[in-house]
Amino acid sequence: MAKLTDRELVDLARQGDVDAFGQLVRRHQPRIMRLALHMLRSRSEAEDVAQETFIRAYQALTRFDGRSEPYTWFYRIAVNLSLNTIRSRKTARTSGDSSDPRLEAFMVESRPEAANPGQTASSRQEYQALCAGIDSLSDTLRTTLILVCVDGLSHEEAAQVLGAPEGTIAWRIHEARRKLREFMAGRGFKLDGDGS
Amino acid sequence: MTSKLDEMLAAWPLAKSPQLEADEAAERVVRAVQAGQLPASIDESLLASPLPKTSEDQDSQHSTQSLSSRPRLGSATPGIGVETKMAKDRTRDRTSFQELAKLATTPPPPISVGVGSEKSGPHAPIPPSASSSGSAGVVRGEEAQSSDSGIVDLKAIANADPTGSHRAQTTPLASQGLFDEDESAPAKPAVSEKAAAKLAPASDGKAVASAVAQPAAASVKKAADTKSAAEKKGGGGIVIVLGALVAAGAIAAGVFFFVKSQHRPSTVAQTTIQAVDQGPKVKGSTKATPAGAVSVAQADTDLDTVVDPNTPQTGGQRPTFKFHSKPGAGGGAAAVIPEPTTAGGGVDPKLIANVPTGPVGGGSGDLAEAMKTAAGGGTGLGQGVVGGGGAGPTNQGNVAQRPSQGQVAGAINSVMPTVRACLGSDDPVSHATVTLQSDGTVKSVSVTGFAAGKPQEGCIKGALTKMTVSPFAEATYPVPVTIRPN
């Protein structure tokens, strides 16, 4: 069976093919999960949000107009669900601790420098500070930064997800980088370059 | 070029085994969908754009405008749309002001009247200096240099184009008389000067005088003036003249009826104060009304002021005003505005107070009497005030014509227990008529029916005599009372 595009899978799912929609979930669940993890900093909440994202998307398949890619539509629903979860929290979650799933994922990941324990510890400290810096950003800047810099969406795709002009996305990224560099410099981490 | 920060962010590791987790998630989603575990309704908020523009974004709007090279795709954020619309509106308004400023300073097009080579005349083209101060012929004020707010320096424009005012007077609109208001304006001062000239002899101390107003003649003269001016103006002026004549006629008719209705009390006032000694009568002519009351003064009126030096007075002279109406040449009627301030002497307030009162000596034919009779009243309100022939209450301005039904009912109810006590429980119904007098007390009581001529009559009369109501204007007021035993 030839690999179907996302739009074709959406069309099939609209016609009642649940397996086609399952295939869509398999394709995009990791990205949605990573987005939810970075936004929620809780694995259990991220899993719930990821599952809820696809269920809501299936329910609203008829509302998908096809002007954008299906995964950007999934991203939009995931961002909305994550923000709703954050707003429903009674207390603000602290960041930078050892239980942060973002750092746990980093530790699990096998990286070339993992062979060097000293390098690994240094990287972990950097990422830990980076997590704290990301958490210090506003929801707007953090979400945009995650979509563009972590998930690798283009400005156009991020604009479609967030419903903002590309210029606004570009400014948000610029501002998030500037604040992150200042934050990291305050922690003693020198991040060269301006990112441009 | 990407920085280390971007590399770190882009190389952020995924947790666990992504594909395994994705398979598990897909299985859960498919099972949930197949089991129908879907929410009851579609949450529209989840499909809307998250994170609309914030204050941070608004601060950077100028930068985002420059950075945004392509139109926004798939955006349905209402807040952003509103901001864009408002910005467009502001730009449109600013443009509109600029256009207004340009229109204000745009000179009228030169008129080709065939004057030929008269370059320096009123129809000469605008000198280049008039438009050299601005790039588009707009002369900006100094306060508009910092910001292009559309402020136009009219003074600078006038200095730059000295012939502009002259040229404006020769435009087609100016030739139609639209700017001729200033020419007709001196007509009023002329009338005022005339009135002042007539007032001058009156103010020499001897007396004041009769105001001989000649409104009809004045209106005719005015119409003639207006007509001559209208002939200059053309067809539009003729319409104005006709309108003025119609208005003058209407005003004259109104004044005629007004004076006619006021004529009888004036004659009463005239007869109230008799001039015992003719004395030095000074007769003058003046306009009794200010210039603003031209409508009233347009009637032809003689106002004779008779000074009675023997009449006791506290100060000043005490004139008697005689109003004589004469039809004017233009059909105008007489009008009188008795303003004693123009007479040069004080007027006794008693005189003014007595003027509108009732008939002298109870004479018939007075307007107030006629009105009172028509209203069904008995004696007049003004009775006894001047002539003293009536029996009305002294303070007539504050009393009612007759007691109200509520007052009468209350008075009856107050004495009815006592009245009923005069009769036995088995006695038939009796009737009584209580006649109230103007001070509110009972004048007389007449009893009819069962109690008439019986011992109970005196008891009933005694009880009903205690009725009281507020004073009223009429002399008497009968009140029928039905007396039912308990």
Interface residues (C-beta under 8 A of the other chain):
Chain A: V18 D19 F21 G22 Q23 V25 R26 R27 Q29 P30 M33 R34 L37 H38 R43 E47 A50 Q51 F54 I55 R56 Y58 Q59 A60 R63 R67 S68 R76 I77 V79 N80 L81 L83 P101 R102 E104 A105 F106 V108 E109 R111 E126 Y127 L130 S138 D139 T140 L141 T143 T144 L145 C149 V150 G152 E156 A159 Q160 V161 L162 G163 A164 P165 E166 G167 T168 A170 W171 R172 E175 R177 L180 R181 M184 L191 D192 G193 D194 G195 S196
Chain B: M1 T2 S3 K4 L5 D6 M8 L9 A10 W12 P13 L14 A15 K16 P18 Q19 E21 A22 D23 A25 A26 E27 R28 V29 V30 A32 V33 Q34 Q37 L38 P39 I42 D43 S45 L46 L47 A48 S49 P50 L51 P52 K53 T54 E56 D57 S60 S63 T64 Q65 S66 L67 S68 S69 R70 R72 L73 G74 S75 A76 T77 I80
